[in-house]
Amino acid sequence: MPKFDFFSATDTRYASPLNFMSVLKSLMISYVFTFAVFAVFALLLTYTSMPDSIIGTVVFVTMVFAIMLAGFTVARRATSRGWLNGAVGGMLYVLILYILGVLFVTGLVFDKHVVALIIIGFLSGAFGGIVGINMKKK
């Protein structure tokens, strides 16, 4: 019969599944990724004959990948509930993006595009979180 060591056992019922610092690091990583992709794309637009009509598509795809990256990296550091951690990371990414848009671009607007952005942020972050929690080294 194996011995039970009381000093090495941890009670995970009360452990927070979400670490604030890991969420901040994940958001920083995803925004650095976004900035890098936009910088490369701006150079391509400037120095090639690439049409301006693809800007919306590139912005959307970059945003989805950045949200999945945020969900992935926050879930890699989590102990459980990867989908929830990823969704929180994705929602915070969208919230920061919305606040920046309100301050510098559009003003306070809440329409179907904002709702779609919130849904995409939740789903992309949750998907990244599912992948991230399952890619953890065991």
C-alpha positions in Angstrom: 0.0 0.0 0.0 1.5 3.4 -1.0 2.2 5.9 1.6 0.4 9.3 1.4 2.6 12.3 2.0 0.6 15.2 3.4 3.2 17.8 2.7 3.4 17.1 -1.1 -0.3 16.9 -1.7 -1.9 20.0 -3.2 -5.6 20.8 -3.0 -6.6 22.0 -6.5 -10.2 22.7 -5.6 -9.4 26.2 -4.3 -6.5 26.9 -6.7 -7.3 29.7 -9.2 -7.3 28.2 -12.7 -6.5 31.7 -14.2 -3.2 33.4 -13.5 -3.3 37.1 -14.1 0.4 37.4 -15.0 0.2 34.6 -17.6 -2.8 36.4 -19.1 -0.8 39.6 -19.4 2.2 37.8 -20.9 -0.1 36.1 -23.4 -1.7 39.4 -24.4 1.7 41.0 -24.8 2.9 38.0 -27.0 -0.3 38.2 -29.2 0.0 42.0 -29.6 3.6 41.8 -30.5 2.6 39.1 -33.1 -0.1 41.4 -34.4 2.3 44.3 -34.7 4.9 42.2 -36.5 2.5 40.9 -39.0 1.1 44.4 -39.7 4.6 45.8 -40.1 5.5 43.2 -42.6 2.2 43.6 -44.4 2.7 47.4 -44.5 6.1 46.9 -46.1 4.6 44.6 -48.7 1.9 47.0 -49.5 4.4 49.9 -49.8 7.0 48.2 -52.0 5.0 45.7 -54.1 2.0 46.0 -56.3 -0.3 44.2 -53.9 -3.8 45.5 -54.1 -5.3 47.5 -51.1 -8.5 45.4 -51.3 -6.9 42.6 -49.2 -6.3 44.8 -46.2 -9.5 43.8 -44.5 -8.8 40.1 -45.0 -5.3 40.3 -43.7 -6.5 42.3 -40.6 -9.2 39.7 -39.9 -7.0 36.7 -40.3 -4.2 38.3 -38.3 -6.7 39.1 -35.5 -8.0 35.5 -35.4 -4.5 34.0 -35.3 -3.4 36.5 -32.6 -6.5 35.7 -30.5 -5.8 31.9 -30.9 -2.2 32.6 -29.9 -3.3 34.5 -26.8 -5.6 31.6 -25.9 -2.9 29.0 -26.6 -0.2 30.7 -24.5 -2.5 31.5 -21.5 -3.7 27.9 -21.5 -0.2 26.4 -21.7 0.5 28.0 -18.3 -2.9 27.0 -16.8 -3.5 24.0 -14.6 -7.0 23.2 -16.0 -9.9 24.6 -18.0 -7.9 25.5 -21.1 -11.0 26.6 -23.0 -12.0 29.0 -20.3 -8.5 30.4 -19.9 -8.2 30.8 -23.7 -11.6 32.4 -23.9 -10.7 34.9 -21.2 -7.4 35.7 -23.1 -9.4 36.1 -26.3 -12.0 38.3 -24.7 -9.4 40.5 -23.1 -7.6 40.9 -26.5 -10.9 42.0 -28.1 -11.6 44.3 -25.2 -8.3 46.1 -25.5 -8.7 46.3 -29.2 -12.2 47.8 -28.8 -11.0 50.3 -26.3 -8.2 51.4 -28.6 -10.6 51.6 -31.5 -13.0 53.8 -29.4 -10.2 56.1 -28.3 -8.4 56.5 -31.6 -10.7 55.6 -34.5 -14.5 55.3 -34.3 -15.7 56.7 -31.0 -18.2 54.7 -28.9 -20.0 52.4 -31.3 -21.8 49.1 -30.5 -23.2 47.4 -33.5 -23.3 44.0 -35.2 -19.5 44.2 -36.0 -18.6 44.6 -32.4 -20.9 41.6 -31.5 -19.2 39.6 -34.2 -15.8 40.6 -32.9 -16.8 39.5 -29.4 -18.0 36.1 -30.6 -14.9 35.6 -32.7 -12.7 36.5 -29.8 -14.5 34.1 -27.5 -14.5 31.2 -29.9 -10.9 31.7 -31.2 -9.6 32.1 -27.7 -11.4 29.0 -26.5 -10.1 27.0 -29.5 -6.5 28.2 -28.8 -7.0 27.4 -25.1 -8.1 23.8 -25.9 -5.1 23.3 -28.1 -2.8 24.9 -25.6 -3.9 22.9 -22.6 -3.6 19.7 -24.6 -0.1 20.6 -25.8 1.3 21.0 -22.3 4.2 18.8 -21.4 3.2 16.2 -18.9 
